[in-house]
Amino acid sequence: MTEVTCFKAYDIRGEIGVNIDEAVVYRIGRAVAQHFRAKSVVIGFDARATSPAFAAAASQGARDAGADVMTIGMAGTEEMYWAVTEFGACAGIEVTASHNPINYNGIKIVKSQSRPLDDAGDFQVIKALAGSQEWSTAEAGKEIDRSAEARKAYVDCVLNFIDVEALRPLKVVVNSGNGAAGPTFDAVALRLLELGAPLEFIRVHHTPDATFPNGIPNPLLPKNHPATADVVKAENADFGVAFDGDFDRCFFFDETGQFVPGEYVVGLLASIFLEKEVGAKIVHDPRVIWNTQDIVAQKAGIAVQSKTGHAFIKQVMRSHEAVYGGEMSAHHYFRDFAYCDSGMIPWLLIAELVYRSGHSLGDCVKDRFAAFPSSGEINFKVADGGKAIENVLSAYRADALSIDETDGVSVAFEDWRFNLRQSNTEPLVRLNVEGTGNADAIASHVSAIVELLGGTRT
């Protein structure tokens, strides 16, 4: 058996030529098709230099296992998700390393109905099979190009989330980060134009480029904010949106160029869906919750907490038939998008919101910033994460109103709370602090917890 070392806690990522190459990807593609006894597999890829060859290797592996492969070409992860559901495929594979360094690549996998893999029953079995190479024999499948059909179906789906006729003239800055988003965005924009939507787009770093001349597309990093924010201000745009490499995450900037943290976008999108569907269920992760819970309560919805991570969010959404789920990390999930995450649907909803509310994006979140200030996620490199967290708990446990261990540990007091989690993939502890109405107090609480945690802030 040859161990496959690119399997991580939740997905597959590896350094090219070190623990991932075409031979490894072939084995993973074959293992996916064999494990699911797949009759059909959808395969797409991102803008990285190795991605087309890796996708071809995955296709060959899946076909050697007897599956027909429907290729969708360069496409976002969410386009693969939707194609699996649209075409009734048994599984889907997206070759992508999202926002990882340029010398990395990886694979995201779903099974039928675009459902995430479960760890023991799917992920570990595929890993073991790719390692053992205990292949079954089958008549080779064929490869079919479904790229045009898949993109049309995807565009139709995402535009169904809004009333296109309700859009008013808006100028929107779109930063694709030289990743896979550009061509897909153009297809959405063309369809909006055909439908008469009065939107003007300012495209930034729009053309896919495997060299990533403007840096790896990770808009969450503060150093990457000016690339979008400065154009918003210079163009006097209504808002800006920036995508990561495979555009399953999107990030917003208001009309002044201010970055809108993900936890407030979750609240906005929850509000939008509760206006459309009274009493609906909204799923959120445990890191920063009070703003979202307050909005959901005001709108007579039902807030449901889930452990952080796409597999957990999707499972909870399905079990509760929730209309929307959001994570502060800018993953947004939609019931009517096969319970999957999309980076394209949120900006469409925000554009519609700006029209219907009569307010700018900045005005829509300004009061929420003031009512529920948040520290944002802060990472610390520590020698022993468990011990560091216990040091903090020892100091705060006696005075806490509640302690929740849904994901890491969340400790709540009358007017503030914090969440501490250990990273599953790095020697890091992640801290989030939120409160009610006193932003200065947040900084004070962060300082106190930092002293207890020790380690190095990253």
Secondary structure, DSSP 8 states (H G I E B T S, - for coil): ----TTB-SSSEEEEBTTTB-HHHHHHHHHHHHHHTT-SEEEEEE-SSTTHHHHHHHHHHHHHHTT-EEEEEEE--HHHHHHHHHHHT-SEEEEE--TTS-TTEEEEEEEEGGG-B--IIIIIHHHHHHHHH----------EEE-HHHHHHHHHHHHHTTS-GGG---EEEEEE-TTSTHHHHHHHHHHHHHHTT--EEEEEES-S--TT-TT----TTSGGGTHHHHHHHHHHT-SEEEEE-TTSS-EEEE-TTS-EE-HHHHHHHHHHHHHHHSTT-EEEE-SSS-HHHHHHHHHTT-EEEE--SSHHHHHHHHHHHT-SEEE-TTS-EEEGGGTTEE-SSHHHHHHHHHHHHH-S-HHHHHHHHHHHS-B---EEEE-S-HHHHHHHHHHHHGGG-SEEE-SSSEEEE-SSEEEEEEE-SSSSEEEEEEEESS-HHHHHHHHHHHHHHH-SEE-
